[in-house]
């Protein structure tokens, strides 16, 4: 089924930039932006495709993944609303070096890269805001790489639970939007290992989990596992 374009000309809201855009820039941005709706599991960006657009997540949740050899994948990040994706590819490569997939029903804005670069040249405040976001993303990636390299699996799984519970859903009870295989790709392990670790957490009454619904029973232990790795 073809993914619908909701609109190609309406007043879009780009939360991080709204106060920095001039009215004329907002009008031109609206004319150079397509708003597109995706269902869960839909591919938004395919790795190695030409990086012709930057995307802004208006609503929903996406995963950024890297396709590796032998059919394996590594999930690099999970990102929610009010974030840009693809800035590094737009400025550093002719193609996307990752894939983007909706893991919940998601609405994104596709912004023409050439036009976006022109706005940055003309509006230095926009450029500074985007540098700030890129810097935060780099810090997040450094933290994730450190976790993958130096933490044991219980610490990595604790990090995932904290991220979904506290950063994404802001609730001690939440539903994993990922399959067990995807959780394994996010933790840098195997599906069997992620299932075993979640079962151990449940047995030790650190969490309760039924299918994909998780309740954090001991935030203190979860944070200790994350900290000690």
C-alpha positions as CSV (number, residue, x, y, z in Angstrom):
1,X,0.0,0.0,0.0
2,X,1.3,3.4,-0.9
3,X,2.0,5.7,2.1
4,X,-0.3,8.7,1.9
5,X,1.0,12.2,1.7
6,X,-1.2,14.2,4.1
7,X,-0.4,17.6,2.8
8,X,2.2,19.5,0.7
9,X,1.2,23.0,1.9
10,X,0.1,23.7,5.4
11,X,1.4,25.4,8.5
12,X,3.9,22.9,9.8
13,X,5.3,23.1,13.3
14,X,9.0,22.4,13.8
15,X,9.2,22.8,17.6
16,X,13.0,23.3,18.0
17,X,13.1,26.0,15.2
18,X,9.8,27.9,15.5
19,X,11.1,30.8,17.5
20,X,14.1,31.1,15.2
21,X,12.3,31.2,11.8
22,X,11.2,34.4,10.2
23,X,7.7,34.5,8.9
24,X,8.9,34.5,5.3
25,X,11.1,31.4,6.1
26,X,8.2,29.6,7.6
27,X,6.1,30.3,4.5
28,X,8.8,29.0,2.2
29,X,9.5,26.0,4.4
30,X,5.8,25.0,4.2
31,X,6.1,25.1,0.4
32,X,9.1,22.8,0.4
33,X,7.9,20.3,2.9
34,X,5.7,17.1,2.5
35,X,3.9,15.7,5.5
36,X,3.7,11.9,5.3
37,X,2.0,9.3,7.6
38,X,3.5,5.9,8.2
39,X,2.1,2.8,9.9
40,X,4.1,0.7,12.3
41,X,6.9,-1.3,10.6
42,X,6.9,1.0,7.5
43,X,10.3,1.9,6.1
44,X,10.8,5.7,6.0
45,X,14.3,5.8,4.8
46,X,16.3,3.0,3.2
47,X,20.0,2.7,3.8
48,X,22.1,3.7,0.7
49,X,19.2,5.7,-0.8
50,X,20.1,9.2,-2.1
51,X,20.0,11.7,0.8
52,X,17.6,14.1,-0.9
53,X,15.6,15.1,2.2
54,X,15.9,15.8,5.9
55,X,13.1,14.4,8.0
56,X,11.4,15.9,11.0
57,X,9.4,13.6,13.3
58,X,6.2,15.4,14.0
59,X,4.6,12.5,15.9
60,X,5.4,8.9,16.7
61,X,8.5,6.8,17.3
62,X,11.2,5.5,14.9
63,X,14.3,3.3,14.9
64,X,17.5,4.1,13.2
65,X,19.3,1.0,12.2
66,X,22.5,-0.1,10.3
67,X,22.3,-3.1,8.0
68,X,25.4,-5.2,8.5
69,X,26.8,-8.2,6.6
70,X,25.1,-11.6,6.6
71,X,21.6,-10.1,7.0
72,X,22.4,-8.8,10.5
73,X,21.3,-5.3,11.8
74,X,22.2,-3.1,14.7
75,X,19.7,-0.5,16.0
76,X,21.7,2.7,16.5
77,X,18.9,4.7,18.2
78,X,15.3,5.1,19.0
79,X,13.9,8.6,18.4
80,X,10.6,10.3,19.2
81,X,8.7,13.4,18.3
82,X,10.3,16.9,17.7
83,X,13.6,15.6,16.3
84,X,15.4,15.9,13.0
85,X,16.9,12.9,11.3
86,X,19.3,12.8,8.3
87,X,21.2,16.0,8.9
88,X,24.5,14.2,9.0
89,X,23.8,12.5,5.7
90,X,22.6,15.7,4.1
91,X,25.9,17.4,4.9
92,X,28.3,14.5,4.9
93,X,27.3,12.1,2.2
94,X,25.2,11.7,-1.0
95,X,23.4,8.7,0.5
96,X,21.9,7.7,3.8
97,X,24.2,5.4,5.8
98,X,21.3,4.0,7.9
99,X,17.6,3.0,7.6
100,X,14.7,4.6,9.4
101,X,11.6,2.5,10.3
102,X,8.4,3.5,12.1
103,X,8.0,1.5,15.3
104,X,4.7,3.2,16.1
105,X,2.3,5.1,13.8
106,X,4.4,8.0,12.8
107,X,4.0,11.3,11.0
108,X,7.1,12.9,9.5
109,X,7.9,16.0,7.4
110,X,10.2,15.6,4.4
111,X,12.2,18.8,3.9
112,X,14.2,19.3,0.6
113,X,17.9,19.2,1.5
114,X,18.9,22.0,-0.9
115,X,16.3,24.3,0.5
116,X,17.2,23.4,4.1
117,X,20.9,24.2,3.4
118,X,19.8,27.6,2.0
119,X,17.9,28.4,5.2
120,X,21.0,27.6,7.3
121,X,23.2,29.8,5.2
122,X,20.8,32.7,5.6
123,X,19.8,32.2,9.2
124,X,22.8,31.6,11.5
125,X,20.6,30.9,14.6
126,X,19.1,27.9,12.8
127,X,22.6,26.6,12.1
128,X,23.5,26.9,15.8
129,X,20.4,25.1,16.9
130,X,21.1,22.2,14.5
131,X,24.8,22.0,15.6
132,X,23.4,21.7,19.1
133,X,21.2,18.8,18.1
134,X,24.0,17.1,16.2
135,X,26.2,17.5,19.2
136,X,23.6,15.9,21.5
137,X,23.1,13.0,19.1
138,X,26.9,12.5,19.0
139,X,27.0,12.4,22.8
140,X,24.1,9.8,22.8
141,X,25.9,7.7,20.3
142,X,29.2,7.8,22.3
143,X,27.3,6.7,25.4
144,X,25.6,3.9,23.5
145,X,28.9,2.7,22.0
146,X,30.5,2.8,25.5
147,X,27.6,0.7,26.8
148,X,27.9,-1.8,24.0
149,X,31.7,-2.2,24.5
150,X,32.0,-2.1,28.2
151,X,28.7,-3.1,29.9
152,X,27.6,-6.6,30.6
153,X,24.2,-7.6,29.1
154,X,22.2,-6.9,32.3
155,X,23.5,-3.3,32.3
156,X,22.7,-2.9,28.6
157,X,19.1,-4.2,29.1
158,X,18.7,-1.9,32.1
159,X,19.7,1.0,29.9
160,X,17.0,0.0,27.4
161,X,14.3,-0.2,30.1
162,X,15.3,3.1,31.6
163,X,15.2,4.8,28.2
164,X,11.7,3.6,27.3
165,X,10.3,4.0,30.8
166,X,11.8,7.4,31.7
167,X,12.6,9.1,28.4
168,X,10.1,7.9,25.9
169,X,6.9,6.9,27.8
170,X,7.6,8.6,31.2
171,X,5.8,5.8,33.0
172,X,6.9,2.8,35.1
173,X,4.6,0.7,33.1
174,X,4.9,0.7,29.3
175,X,4.7,-1.5,26.2
176,X,7.9,-2.3,24.3
177,X,7.3,-1.2,20.7
178,X,10.1,-3.6,19.6
179,X,10.1,-7.3,19.0
180,X,12.5,-9.5,20.9
181,X,14.8,-9.6,17.9
182,X,14.8,-5.8,17.7
183,X,15.6,-5.5,21.4
184,X,18.5,-7.8,20.8
185,X,19.7,-5.6,17.9
186,X,19.4,-2.6,20.2
187,X,21.4,-4.3,23.0
188,X,24.0,-5.8,20.6
189,X,23.2,-9.4,21.6
190,X,21.1,-12.4,20.5
191,X,17.4,-12.9,20.7
192,X,17.9,-15.8,23.1
193,X,20.1,-13.7,25.4
194,X,17.6,-10.9,25.6
195,X,14.8,-13.3,26.4
196,X,16.9,-14.9,29.1
197,X,17.9,-11.6,30.7
198,X,14.3,-10.3,30.8
199,X,13.2,-13.6,32.4
200,X,15.9,-13.2,35.0
201,X,14.8,-9.7,35.7
202,X,11.3,-10.9,36.2
203,X,12.4,-13.8,38.4
204,X,14.3,-11.4,40.6
205,X,11.3,-9.1,40.8
206,X,13.2,-6.2,39.2
207,X,10.5,-6.0,36.6
208,X,7.2,-7.7,35.7
209,X,6.8,-8.5,32.0
210,X,3.9,-10.1,30.2
211,X,4.4,-10.3,26.4
212,X,5.5,-6.7,25.6
213,X,4.0,-5.0,28.7
214,X,6.7,-4.1,31.2
215,X,6.3,-2.8,34.8
216,X,9.4,-1.6,36.6
217,X,9.2,-2.9,40.1
218,X,12.5,-1.8,41.4
219,X,13.8,1.4,39.7
220,X,16.7,1.5,42.2
221,X,18.0,-1.9,41.1
222,X,17.5,-1.0,37.4
223,X,19.6,2.2,37.9
224,X,22.2,0.3,39.8
225,X,22.6,-2.3,37.0
226,X,22.9,0.5,34.5
227,X,25.5,2.4,36.5
228,X,27.6,-0.6,37.4
229,X,27.2,-2.3,34.0
